[in-house]
């Protein structure tokens, strides 16, 4: 199974938040390929900085990068796909999230996330899994 982690899923793993255990299990499953958008690297840096985490970003990123199979750059095709995705989505979809979702769709990957606004994307356009706490 191909997956693409939204930044929210990456942060859940890093900070041990809700859904983080599910993400960790993906890394241990040989049948799962885990990718991220290059945009998530910058968002991860921004979240560490916003939380004033007393850690070196380079070390934090290096520890995560070892786990991730692929970091996918943003291309013109992905930008155009994100525009179509936003147009097809009835609710507001932030631009960076649209780019990340379009990256998942382009790779035929399941988008793994914790953001409720992704639910507004029509099912035929994007496969997704919203992380929740186990019950």
N, CA, C and O atoms as a GROMACS GRO file, in nm:
protein
  540
    1UNK      N    1   0.084  -0.118   0.000
    1UNK     CA    2   0.000   0.000   0.000
    1UNK      C    3   0.089   0.124   0.000
    1UNK      O    4   0.182   0.135   0.080
    2UNK      N    5   0.060   0.217  -0.089
    2UNK     CA    6   0.130   0.345  -0.093
    2UNK      C    7   0.056   0.444  -0.004
    2UNK      O    8  -0.066   0.458  -0.013
    3UNK      N    9   0.130   0.511   0.083
    3UNK     CA   10   0.072   0.614   0.168
    3UNK      C   11   0.151   0.743   0.152
    3UNK      O   12   0.269   0.742   0.116
    4UNK      N   13   0.084   0.853   0.180
    4UNK     CA   14   0.150   0.982   0.186
    4UNK      C   15   0.104   1.048   0.315
    4UNK      O   16  -0.016   1.070   0.335
    5UNK      N   17   0.198   1.080   0.402
    5UNK     CA   18   0.164   1.142   0.529
    5UNK      C   19   0.146   1.292   0.511
    5UNK      O   20   0.234   1.360   0.458
    6UNK      N   21   0.032   1.342   0.555
    6UNK     CA   22   0.016   1.486   0.569
    6UNK      C   23   0.105   1.529   0.685
    6UNK      O   24   0.145   1.446   0.768
    7UNK      N   25   0.137   1.656   0.690
    7UNK     CA   26   0.219   1.708   0.800
    7UNK      C   27   0.157   1.676   0.935
    7UNK      O   28   0.229   1.649   1.031
    8UNK      N   29   0.025   1.678   0.944
    8UNK     CA   30  -0.042   1.649   1.071
    8UNK      C   31  -0.011   1.508   1.120
    8UNK      O   32   0.002   1.486   1.240
    9UNK      N   33   0.002   1.412   1.028
    9UNK     CA   34   0.036   1.275   1.066
    9UNK      C   35   0.182   1.265   1.108
    9UNK      O   36   0.216   1.193   1.203
   10UNK      N   37   0.267   1.336   1.038
   10UNK     CA   38   0.410   1.338   1.074
   10UNK      C   39   0.428   1.396   1.214
   10UNK      O   40   0.507   1.345   1.294
   11UNK      N   41   0.355   1.503   1.243
   11UNK     CA   42   0.362   1.566   1.375
   11UNK      C   43   0.304   1.476   1.484
   11UNK      O   44   0.356   1.473   1.596
   12UNK      N   45   0.197   1.403   1.452
   12UNK     CA   46   0.140   1.310   1.549
   12UNK      C   47   0.243   1.206   1.590
   12UNK      O   48   0.254   1.170   1.707
   13UNK      N   49   0.318   1.158   1.492
   13UNK     CA   50   0.425   1.062   1.521
   13UNK      C   51   0.534   1.126   1.606
   13UNK      O   52   0.572   1.072   1.710
   14UNK      N   53   0.583   1.241   1.563
   14UNK     CA   54   0.696   1.305   1.630
   14UNK      C   55   0.664   1.345   1.774
   14UNK      O   56   0.745   1.326   1.864
   15UNK      N   57   0.544   1.400   1.795
   15UNK     CA   58   0.506   1.447   1.928
   15UNK      C   59   0.432   1.342   2.011
   15UNK      O   60   0.393   1.370   2.124
   16UNK      N   61   0.412   1.223   1.956
   16UNK     CA   62   0.343   1.118   2.030
   16UNK      C   63   0.197   1.151   2.055
   16UNK      O   64   0.140   1.116   2.159
   17UNK      N   65   0.136   1.220   1.958
   17UNK     CA   66  -0.003   1.263   1.973
   17UNK      C   67  -0.098   1.158   1.916
   17UNK      O   68  -0.055   1.054   1.865
   18UNK      N   69  -0.227   1.186   1.927
   18UNK     CA   70  -0.332   1.099   1.876
   18UNK      C   71  -0.302   1.059   1.732
   18UNK      O   72  -0.279   1.144   1.646
   19UNK      N   73  -0.304   0.929   1.706
   19UNK     CA   74  -0.276   0.877   1.572
   19UNK      C   75  -0.130   0.844   1.548
   19UNK      O   76  -0.098   0.777   1.450
   20UNK      N   77  -0.043   0.890   1.634
   20UNK     CA   78   0.100   0.865   1.616
   20UNK      C   79   0.137   0.718   1.616
   20UNK      O   80   0.226   0.676   1.541
   21UNK      N   81   0.068   0.639   1.698
   21UNK     CA   82   0.097   0.495   1.702
   21UNK      C   83   0.061   0.428   1.570
   21UNK      O   84   0.130   0.335   1.527
   22UNK      N   85  -0.046   0.474   1.506
   22UNK     CA   86  -0.085   0.419   1.375
   22UNK      C   87   0.023   0.449   1.271
   22UNK      O   88   0.057   0.363   1.190
   23UNK      N   89   0.076   0.570   1.274
   23UNK     CA   90   0.182   0.607   1.180
   23UNK      C   91   0.306   0.522   1.206
   23UNK      O   92   0.368   0.472   1.113
   24UNK      N   93   0.342   0.507   1.332
   24UNK     CA   94   0.460   0.425   1.367
   24UNK      C   95   0.443   0.283   1.316
   24UNK      O   96   0.540   0.222   1.269
   25UNK      N   97   0.322   0.228   1.324
   25UNK     CA   98   0.298   0.092   1.277
   25UNK      C   99   0.319   0.081   1.126
   25UNK      O  100   0.361  -0.024   1.076
   26UNK      N  101   0.290   0.188   1.053
   26UNK     CA  102   0.311   0.186   0.908
   26UNK      C  103   0.458   0.168   0.874
   26UNK      O  104   0.493   0.097   0.780
   27UNK      N  105   0.544   0.232   0.953
   27UNK     CA  106   0.688   0.220   0.927
   27UNK      C  107   0.738   0.079   0.953
   27UNK      O  108   0.838   0.036   0.895
   28UNK      N  109   0.670   0.007   1.040
   28UNK     CA  110   0.712  -0.130   1.070
   28UNK      C  111   0.650  -0.234   0.978
   28UNK      O  112   0.681  -0.352   0.991
   29UNK      N  113   0.565  -0.192   0.887
   29UNK     CA  114   0.496  -0.285   0.798
   29UNK      C  115   0.565  -0.287   0.661
   29UNK      O  116   0.565  -0.186   0.591
   30UNK      N  117   0.624  -0.400   0.623
   30UNK     CA  118   0.695  -0.406   0.494
   30UNK      C  119   0.603  -0.389   0.373
   30UNK      O  120   0.652  -0.364   0.263
   31UNK      N  121   0.473  -0.402   0.391
   31UNK     CA  122   0.379  -0.386   0.281
   31UNK      C  123   0.333  -0.243   0.261
   31UNK      O  124   0.249  -0.215   0.175
   32UNK      N  125   0.386  -0.152   0.342
   32UNK     CA  126   0.346  -0.011   0.334
   32UNK      C  127   0.465   0.074   0.292
   32UNK      O  128   0.572   0.068   0.351
   33UNK      N  129   0.443   0.154   0.188
   33UNK     CA  130   0.544   0.251   0.144
   33UNK      C  131   0.498   0.387   0.193
   33UNK      O  132   0.387   0.429   0.163
   34UNK      N  133   0.584   0.455   0.269
   34UNK     CA  134   0.548   0.583   0.332
   34UNK      C  135   0.624   0.698   0.265
   34UNK      O  136   0.747   0.699   0.261
   35UNK      N  137   0.548   0.794   0.212
   35UNK     CA  138   0.606   0.912   0.148
   35UNK      C  139   0.551   1.037   0.215
   35UNK      O  140   0.453   1.031   0.290
   36UNK      N  141   0.614   1.149   0.187
   36UNK     CA  142   0.563   1.279   0.228
   36UNK      C  143   0.588   1.377   0.113
   36UNK      O  144   0.670   1.352   0.026
   37UNK      N  145   0.515   1.486   0.115
   37UNK     CA  146   0.542   1.597   0.023
   37UNK      C  147   0.660   1.676   0.077
   37UNK      O  148   0.677   1.686   0.199
   38UNK      N  149   0.740   1.731  -0.011
   38UNK     CA  150   0.850   1.818   0.033
   38UNK      C  151   0.797   1.936   0.113
   38UNK      O  152   0.869   1.991   0.197
   39UNK      N  153   0.673   1.976   0.089
   39UNK     CA  154   0.613   2.086   0.165
   39UNK      C  155   0.603   2.054   0.314
   39UNK      O  156   0.609   2.145   0.397
   40UNK      N  157   0.588   1.928   0.347
   40UNK     CA  158   0.577   1.889   0.487
   40UNK      C  159   0.707   1.911   0.564
   40UNK      O  160   0.705   1.929   0.686
   41UNK      N  161   0.819   1.910   0.495
   41UNK     CA  162   0.947   1.937   0.562
   41UNK      C  163   0.945   2.079   0.618
   41UNK      O  164   0.982   2.101   0.734
   42UNK      N  165   0.903   2.174   0.536
   42UNK     CA  166   0.896   2.313   0.583
   42UNK      C  167   0.790   2.332   0.690
   42UNK      O  168   0.812   2.406   0.786
   43UNK      N  169   0.676   2.265   0.676
   43UNK     CA  170   0.573   2.276   0.779
   43UNK      C  171   0.620   2.215   0.911
   43UNK      O  172   0.589   2.267   1.018
   44UNK      N  173   0.694   2.105   0.903
   44UNK     CA  174   0.749   2.042   1.024
   44UNK      C  175   0.845   2.139   1.094
   44UNK      O  176   0.837   2.156   1.216
   45UNK      N  177   0.934   2.201   1.018
   45UNK     CA  178   1.026   2.300   1.075
   45UNK      C  179   0.947   2.412   1.143
   45UNK      O  180   0.979   2.452   1.255
   46UNK      N  181   0.844   2.462   1.075
   46UNK     CA  182   0.764   2.571   1.130
   46UNK      C  183   0.695   2.533   1.260
   46UNK      O  184   0.685   2.614   1.352
   47UNK      N  185   0.646   2.410   1.267
   47UNK     CA  186   0.578   2.366   1.390
   47UNK      C  187   0.676   2.352   1.506
   47UNK      O  188   0.643   2.387   1.619
   48UNK      N  189   0.795   2.300   1.478
   48UNK     CA  190   0.896   2.292   1.584
   48UNK      C  191   0.930   2.432   1.634
   48UNK      O  192   0.940   2.455   1.755
   49UNK      N  193   0.947   2.523   1.542
   49UNK     CA  194   0.981   2.661   1.580
   49UNK      C  195   0.867   2.727   1.657
   49UNK      O  196   0.892   2.796   1.756
   50UNK      N  197   0.743   2.706   1.614
   50UNK     CA  198   0.628   2.765   1.681
   50UNK      C  199   0.612   2.713   1.823
   50UNK      O  200   0.566   2.785   1.912
   51UNK      N  201   0.649   2.589   1.844
   51UNK     CA  202   0.638   2.530   1.978
   51UNK      C  203   0.762   2.557   2.063
   51UNK      O  204   0.770   2.514   2.178
   52UNK      N  205   0.859   2.627   2.006
   52UNK     CA  206   0.984   2.656   2.076
   52UNK      C  207   1.047   2.529   2.131
   52UNK      O  208   1.093   2.524   2.246
   53UNK      N  209   1.049   2.427   2.049
   53UNK     CA  210   1.106   2.299   2.090
   53UNK      C  211   1.258   2.314   2.099
   53UNK      O  212   1.323   2.353   2.002
   54UNK      N  213   1.314   2.282   2.215
   54UNK     CA  214   1.459   2.296   2.230
   54UNK      C  215   1.534   2.178   2.168
   54UNK      O  216   1.600   2.101   2.237
   55UNK      N  217   1.520   2.165   2.037
   55UNK     CA  218   1.590   2.058   1.967
   55UNK      C  219   1.644   2.115   1.837
   55UNK      O  220   1.596   2.216   1.787
   56UNK      N  221   1.740   2.049   1.786
   56UNK     CA  222   1.798   2.090   1.659
   56UNK      C  223   1.713   2.033   1.546
   56UNK      O  224   1.694   1.911   1.539
   57UNK      N  225   1.662   2.119   1.459
   57UNK     CA  226   1.578   2.072   1.350
   57UNK      C  227   1.649   1.967   1.266
   57UNK      O  228   1.589   1.866   1.228
   58UNK      N  229   1.776   1.990   1.238
   58UNK     CA  230   1.849   1.895   1.153
   58UNK      C  231   1.847   1.755   1.212
   58UNK      O  232   1.830   1.657   1.140
   59UNK      N  233   1.865   1.744   1.344
   59UNK     CA  234   1.862   1.613   1.409
   59UNK      C  235   1.722   1.553   1.407
   59UNK      O  236   1.706   1.434   1.380
   60UNK      N  237   1.622   1.637   1.434
   60UNK     CA  238   1.483   1.588   1.435
   60UNK      C  239   1.445   1.540   1.296
   60UNK      O  240   1.387   1.433   1.281
   61UNK      N  241   1.477   1.620   1.194
   61UNK     CA  242   1.444   1.582   1.057
   61UNK      C  243   1.520   1.457   1.016
   61UNK      O  244   1.462   1.369   0.952
   62UNK      N  245   1.646   1.447   1.051
   62UNK     CA  246   1.726   1.330   1.014
   62UNK      C  247   1.666   1.202   1.072
   62UNK      O  248   1.664   1.098   1.005
   63UNK      N  249   1.617   1.209   1.194
   63UNK     CA  250   1.558   1.089   1.256
   63UNK      C  251   1.430   1.047   1.183
   63UNK      O  252   1.404   0.928   1.168
   64UNK      N  253   1.353   1.144   1.138
   64UNK     CA  254   1.231   1.110   1.063
   64UNK      C  255   1.264   1.067   0.920
   64UNK      O  256   1.203   0.974   0.868
   65UNK      N  257   1.358   1.134   0.859
   65UNK     CA  258   1.393   1.106   0.719
   65UNK      C  259   1.438   0.962   0.700
   65UNK      O  260   1.413   0.901   0.596
   66UNK      N  261   1.504   0.906   0.801
   66UNK     CA  262   1.547   0.766   0.794
   66UNK      C  263   1.430   0.671   0.777
   66UNK      O  264   1.445   0.564   0.719
   67UNK      N  265   1.313   0.710   0.828
   67UNK     CA  266   1.195   0.624   0.824
   67UNK      C  267   1.118   0.635   0.693
   67UNK      O  268   1.052   0.540   0.651
   68UNK      N  269   1.124   0.751   0.630
   68UNK     CA  270   1.040   0.784   0.515
   68UNK      C  271   1.102   0.728   0.387
   68UNK      O  272   1.221   0.746   0.361
   69UNK      N  273   1.019   0.662   0.307
   69UNK     CA  274   1.068   0.603   0.182
   69UNK      C  275   1.096   0.707   0.074
   69UNK      O  276   1.190   0.692  -0.003
   70UNK      N  277   1.013   0.813   0.068
   70UNK     CA  278   1.027   0.908  -0.042
   70UNK      C  279   0.976   1.045  -0.001
   70UNK      O  280   0.872   1.057   0.063
   71UNK      N  281   1.051   1.149  -0.038
   71UNK     CA  282   1.007   1.288  -0.022
   71UNK      C  283   0.980   1.338  -0.163
   71UNK      O  284   1.071   1.346  -0.246
   72UNK      N  285   0.854   1.372  -0.190
   72UNK     CA  286   0.811   1.404  -0.326
   72UNK      C  287   0.810   1.555  -0.347
   72UNK      O  288   0.744   1.628  -0.273
   73UNK      N  289   0.883   1.602  -0.448
   73UNK     CA  290   0.883   1.746  -0.477
   73UNK      C  291   0.751   1.791  -0.540
   73UNK      O  292   0.675   1.709  -0.593
   74UNK      N  293   0.725   1.920  -0.534
   74UNK     CA  294   0.606   1.977  -0.597
   74UNK      C  295   0.641   2.011  -0.741
   74UNK      O  296   0.738   2.081  -0.769
   75UNK      N  297   0.559   1.961  -0.832
   75UNK     CA  298   0.579   1.987  -0.974
   75UNK      C  299   0.464   2.072  -1.027
   75UNK      O  300   0.364   2.092  -0.958
   76UNK      N  301   0.478   2.119  -1.148
   76UNK     CA  302   0.369   2.193  -1.212
   76UNK      C  303   0.245   2.106  -1.223
   76UNK      O  304   0.133   2.154  -1.203
   77UNK      N  305   0.262   1.978  -1.255
   77UNK     CA  306   0.147   1.887  -1.264
   77UNK      C  307   0.072   1.878  -1.131
   77UNK      O  308  -0.051   1.874  -1.129
   78UNK      N  309   0.146   1.874  -1.021
   78UNK     CA  310   0.082   1.868  -0.889
   78UNK      C  311   0.010   1.999  -0.859
   78UNK      O  312  -0.100   1.997  -0.803
   79UNK      N  313   0.070   2.112  -0.894
   79UNK     CA  314   0.004   2.241  -0.873
   79UNK      C  315  -0.128   2.246  -0.951
   79UNK      O  316  -0.230   2.287  -0.896
   80UNK      N  317  -0.126   2.204  -1.077
   80UNK     CA  318  -0.248   2.205  -1.158
   80UNK      C  319  -0.352   2.108  -1.102
   80UNK      O  320  -0.471   2.139  -1.101
   81UNK      N  321  -0.308   1.993  -1.055
   81UNK     CA  322  -0.400   1.897  -0.994
   81UNK      C  323  -0.461   1.953  -0.865
   81UNK      O  324  -0.577   1.927  -0.835
   82UNK      N  325  -0.383   2.030  -0.790
   82UNK     CA  326  -0.435   2.089  -0.667
   82UNK      C  327  -0.543   2.193  -0.697
   82UNK      O  328  -0.638   2.207  -0.620
   83UNK      N  329  -0.529   2.264  -0.807
   83UNK     CA  330  -0.631   2.362  -0.848
   83UNK      C  331  -0.761   2.290  -0.881
   83UNK      O  332  -0.869   2.333  -0.840
   84UNK      N  333  -0.752   2.180  -0.956
   84UNK     CA  334  -0.871   2.102  -0.989
   84UNK      C  335  -0.933   2.042  -0.863
   84UNK      O  336  -1.056   2.038  -0.850
   85UNK      N  337  -0.851   1.997  -0.772
   85UNK     CA  338  -0.899   1.939  -0.647
   85UNK      C  339  -0.973   2.043  -0.564
   85UNK      O  340  -1.079   2.015  -0.509
   86UNK      N  341  -0.918   2.163  -0.555
   86UNK     CA  342  -0.984   2.270  -0.480
   86UNK      C  343  -1.116   2.309  -0.545
   86UNK      O  344  -1.214   2.338  -0.476
   87UNK      N  345  -1.119   2.309  -0.677
   87UNK     CA  346  -1.242   2.343  -0.747
   87UNK      C  347  -1.350   2.237  -0.723
   87UNK      O  348  -1.468   2.271  -0.714
   88UNK      N  349  -1.312   2.110  -0.711
   88UNK     CA  350  -1.406   2.001  -0.690
   88UNK      C  351  -1.451   1.985  -0.544
   88UNK      O  352  -1.545   1.912  -0.515
   89UNK      N  353  -1.383   2.054  -0.454
   89UNK     CA  354  -1.412   2.041  -0.312
   89UNK      C  355  -1.506   2.153  -0.269
   89UNK      O  356  -1.474   2.271  -0.285
   90UNK      N  357  -1.623   2.118  -0.215
   90UNK     CA  358  -1.723   2.220  -0.182
   90UNK      C  359  -1.686   2.310  -0.065
   90UNK      O  360  -1.734   2.423  -0.058
   91UNK      N  361  -1.603   2.265   0.025
   91UNK     CA  362  -1.564   2.345   0.141
   91UNK      C  363  -1.424   2.403   0.119
   91UNK      O  364  -1.353   2.364   0.027
   92UNK      N  365  -1.387   2.497   0.204
   92UNK     CA  366  -1.255   2.558   0.197
   92UNK      C  367  -1.147   2.453   0.219
   92UNK      O  368  -1.156   2.372   0.312
   93UNK      N  369  -1.046   2.455   0.135
   93UNK     CA  370  -0.932   2.365   0.148
   93UNK      C  371  -0.807   2.450   0.137
   93UNK      O  372  -0.778   2.504   0.031
   94UNK      N  373  -0.730   2.463   0.248
   94UNK     CA  374  -0.610   2.546   0.244
   94UNK      C  375  -0.515   2.502   0.131
   94UNK      O  376  -0.505   2.384   0.098
   95UNK      N  377  -0.448   2.600   0.074
   95UNK     CA  378  -0.365   2.577  -0.045
   95UNK      C  379  -0.257   2.470  -0.024
   95UNK      O  380  -0.244   2.379  -0.107
   96UNK      N  381  -0.181   2.479   0.083
   96UNK     CA  382  -0.075   2.379   0.106
   96UNK      C  383  -0.136   2.240   0.122
   96UNK      O  384  -0.081   2.142   0.071
   97UNK      N  385  -0.248   2.231   0.191
   97UNK     CA  386  -0.314   2.100   0.207
   97UNK      C  387  -0.364   2.048   0.072
   97UNK      O  388  -0.360   1.928   0.048
   98UNK      N  389  -0.410   2.136  -0.014
   98UNK     CA  390  -0.452   2.094  -0.148
   98UNK      C  391  -0.333   2.039  -0.226
   98UNK      O  392  -0.346   1.940  -0.298
   99UNK      N  393  -0.218   2.103  -0.213
   99UNK     CA  394  -0.098   2.054  -0.281
   99UNK      C  395  -0.057   1.917  -0.227
   99UNK      O  396  -0.018   1.829  -0.304
  100UNK      N  397  -0.065   1.899  -0.097
  100UNK     CA  398  -0.029   1.771  -0.036
  100UNK      C  399  -0.128   1.663  -0.080
  100UNK      O  400  -0.088   1.552  -0.115
  101UNK      N  401  -0.257   1.696  -0.079
  101UNK     CA  402  -0.359   1.600  -0.124
  101UNK      C  403  -0.341   1.565  -0.271
  101UNK      O  404  -0.353   1.448  -0.309
  102UNK      N  405  -0.311   1.664  -0.354
  102UNK     CA  406  -0.288   1.638  -0.496
  102UNK      C  407  -0.166   1.550  -0.517
  102UNK      O  408  -0.163   1.469  -0.610
  103UNK      N  409  -0.066   1.565  -0.433
  103UNK     CA  410   0.052   1.479  -0.441
  103UNK      C  411   0.014   1.335  -0.412
  103UNK      O  412   0.058   1.244  -0.482
  104UNK      N  413  -0.068   1.314  -0.310
  104UNK     CA  414  -0.115   1.178  -0.277
  104UNK      C  415  -0.196   1.120  -0.393
  104UNK      O  416  -0.176   1.005  -0.432
  105UNK      N  417  -0.286   1.201  -0.448
  105UNK     CA  418  -0.369   1.153  -0.559
  105UNK      C  419  -0.283   1.118  -0.681
  105UNK      O  420  -0.307   1.017  -0.746
  106UNK      N  421  -0.183   1.202  -0.710
  106UNK     CA  422  -0.096   1.178  -0.826
  106UNK      C  423  -0.016   1.048  -0.810
  106UNK      O  424   0.015   0.981  -0.909
  107UNK      N  425   0.016   1.014  -0.687
  107UNK     CA  426   0.092   0.891  -0.660
  107UNK      C  427   0.002   0.771  -0.631
  107UNK      O  428   0.052   0.663  -0.599
  108UNK      N  429  -0.130   0.790  -0.644
  108UNK     CA  430  -0.226   0.685  -0.610
  108UNK      C  431  -0.200   0.632  -0.469
  108UNK      O  432  -0.205   0.512  -0.443
  109UNK      N  433  -0.172   0.725  -0.379
  109UNK     CA  434  -0.141   0.691  -0.240
  109UNK      C  435  -0.258   0.730  -0.150
  109UNK      O  436  -0.337   0.818  -0.183
  110UNK      N  437  -0.268   0.662  -0.038
  110UNK     CA  438  -0.367   0.697   0.064
  110UNK      C  439  -0.309   0.812   0.145
  110UNK      O  440  -0.200   0.801   0.200
  111UNK      N  441  -0.383   0.922   0.154
  111UNK     CA  442  -0.340   1.035   0.235
  111UNK      C  443  -0.374   1.006   0.381
  111UNK      O  444  -0.489   0.981   0.415
  112UNK      N  445  -0.273   1.007   0.465
  112UNK     CA  446  -0.289   0.982   0.608
  112UNK      C  447  -0.282   1.117   0.678
  112UNK      O  448  -0.185   1.191   0.659
  113UNK      N  449  -0.384   1.151   0.758
  113UNK     CA  450  -0.390   1.286   0.815
  113UNK      C  451  -0.473   1.291   0.943
  113UNK      O  452  -0.534   1.192   0.984
  114UNK      N  453  -0.474   1.410   1.005
  114UNK     CA  454  -0.559   1.438   1.122
  114UNK      C  455  -0.644   1.564   1.099
  114UNK      O  456  -0.698   1.618   1.195
  115UNK      N  457  -0.656   1.610   0.978
  115UNK     CA  458  -0.725   1.735   0.948
  115UNK      C  459  -0.865   1.709   0.894
  115UNK      O  460  -0.882   1.645   0.790
  116UNK      N  461  -0.966   1.759   0.965
  116UNK     CA  462  -1.106   1.737   0.928
  116UNK      C  463  -1.142   1.795   0.792
  116UNK      O  464  -1.230   1.743   0.724
  117UNK      N  465  -1.073   1.903   0.749
  117UNK     CA  466  -1.111   1.965   0.622
  117UNK      C  467  -1.084   1.875   0.501
  117UNK      O  468  -1.140   1.899   0.394
  118UNK      N  469  -1.000   1.773   0.514
  118UNK     CA  470  -0.978   1.681   0.403
  118UNK      C  471  -1.103   1.598   0.372
  118UNK      O  472  -1.118   1.549   0.261
  119UNK      N  473  -1.192   1.583   0.471
  119UNK     CA  474  -1.314   1.504   0.451
  119UNK      C  475  -1.404   1.563   0.342
  119UNK      O  476  -1.486   1.491   0.286
  120UNK      N  477  -1.390   1.691   0.313
  120UNK     CA  478  -1.473   1.756   0.210
  120UNK      C  479  -1.430   1.718   0.068
  120UNK      O  480  -1.504   1.744  -0.027
  121UNK      N  481  -1.312   1.659   0.053
  121UNK     CA  482  -1.265   1.620  -0.081
  121UNK      C  483  -1.346   1.498  -0.126
  121UNK      O  484  -1.355   1.399  -0.053
  122UNK      N  485  -1.405   1.504  -0.244
  122UNK     CA  486  -1.484   1.390  -0.293
  122UNK      C  487  -1.403   1.260  -0.295
  122UNK      O  488  -1.286   1.258  -0.334
  123UNK      N  489  -1.469   1.153  -0.252
  123UNK     CA  490  -1.401   1.023  -0.237
  123UNK      C  491  -1.339   0.972  -0.367
  123UNK      O  492  -1.235   0.906  -0.363
  124UNK      N  493  -1.399   1.001  -0.481
  124UNK     CA  494  -1.345   0.953  -0.607
  124UNK      C  495  -1.215   1.019  -0.648
  124UNK      O  496  -1.146   0.970  -0.738
  125UNK      N  497  -1.180   1.129  -0.582
  125UNK     CA  498  -1.059   1.203  -0.617
  125UNK      C  499  -0.939   1.161  -0.532
  125UNK      O  500  -0.826   1.160  -0.579
  126UNK      N  501  -0.967   1.124  -0.407
  126UNK     CA  502  -0.857   1.100  -0.313
  126UNK      C  503  -0.893   0.988  -0.216
  126UNK      O  504  -1.001   0.986  -0.157
  127UNK      N  505  -0.800   0.894  -0.202
  127UNK     CA  506  -0.813   0.792  -0.097
  127UNK      C  507  -0.749   0.851   0.028
  127UNK      O  508  -0.641   0.909   0.021
  128UNK      N  509  -0.815   0.837   0.141
  128UNK     CA  510  -0.761   0.896   0.262
  128UNK      C  511  -0.799   0.817   0.386
  128UNK      O  512  -0.896   0.741   0.388
  129UNK      N  513  -0.718   0.838   0.490
  129UNK     CA  514  -0.744   0.780   0.621
  129UNK      C  515  -0.721   0.890   0.725
  129UNK      O  516  -0.612   0.947   0.734
  130UNK      N  517  -0.825   0.918   0.802
  130UNK     CA  518  -0.811   1.015   0.910
  130UNK      C  519  -0.769   0.940   1.036
  130UNK      O  520  -0.834   0.844   1.077
  131UNK      N  521  -0.660   0.984   1.095
  131UNK     CA  522  -0.609   0.920   1.216
  131UNK      C  523  -0.699   0.954   1.334
  131UNK      O  524  -0.740   1.068   1.354
  132UNK      N  525  -0.728   0.851   1.413
  132UNK     CA  526  -0.807   0.869   1.535
  132UNK      C  527  -0.743   0.788   1.646
  132UNK      O  528  -0.658   0.702   1.622
  133UNK      N  529  -0.785   0.818   1.766
  133UNK     CA  530  -0.740   0.740   1.881
  133UNK      C  531  -0.806   0.604   1.876
  133UNK      O  532  -0.925   0.595   1.844
  134UNK      N  533  -0.733   0.496   1.904
  134UNK     CA  534  -0.798   0.364   1.908
  134UNK      C  535  -0.902   0.359   2.019
  134UNK      O  536  -0.884   0.418   2.125
  135UNK      N  537  -1.012   0.288   1.994
  135UNK     CA  538  -1.117   0.276   2.095
  135UNK      C  539  -1.112   0.142   2.163
  135UNK      O  540  -1.193   0.114   2.251
   0.00000   0.00000   0.00000
